[in-house]
Amino acid sequence: MPFNYYTMSHRHFILHKPYGYLSQFVYELKRKKKLLGELYDFPKGTMAIGRLDEDSEGLLLLTTDGKRSEIVRSKKVDKEYYVQVDGIIHQEAIDTMKRGVEIGFNGTKYTTKPCESFIISAIPNFGARGKKIRDERHGPTSWASITVNEGKFRQVRKMTAAVGFPTLRLIRVRIGNVYLNDLQAGEVLEIDDFF
């Protein structure tokens, strides 16, 4: 019987990526890094869809279906991040990010596309990060939500810095209609499908 891609059974996972892990299974350089395979016994061929930086946390989708990756990474799928920033962010900064801000990307200037953003008044309960962020004596912090449908390198961090509020902690809480919810750092949940 000839191979039929569509009859092949694929597996899909959601993961709360902890701080300090790379969003990959293989790392060729000599420095020892924490990789996703240390968190769960994923099946052969599992790949992360999109990435979160080593110092970012939150929702990561994984699949054995490479075609799913293109759908999720497309500009049609929103990605929402909760960011803890240095200082008390104000509405003017939020409105500036909503309209689009100029950031550096690949050695050139780039203006981000309009996005959704708002101030989060109650401190989210994500638990302590693997590495302490900083001491309270360095001044106040605050939280904001930023939803983008593009994914330039370290874009959200660059956006908050562009409006004067550097990101101290970044947690992705939603990709399309898939939410992080109560998944704890390092937890993996196998699901039937993403969308």
Salt bridges, closest charged atoms under 4 A:
ASP53 OD2 - ARG154 NH1 3.04
GLU54 OE1 - LYS33 NZ 3.08
ASP55 OD2 - ARG154 NH2 3.28
ASP55 OD1 - ARG157 NH2 3.70
GLU57 OE2 - ARG169 NE 2.76
GLU70 OE2 - ARG73 NH1 3.29
GLU80 OE1 - ARG174 NE 3.16
ASP86 OD1 - ARG134 NH1 2.73
ASP135 OD2 - LYS132 NZ 3.77
ASP135 OD2 - ARG137 NH1 3.81
GLU190 OE2 - ARG11 NE 2.77
ASP193 OD1 - HIS12 NE2 3.99
ASP193 OD2 - ARG68 NH2 2.67
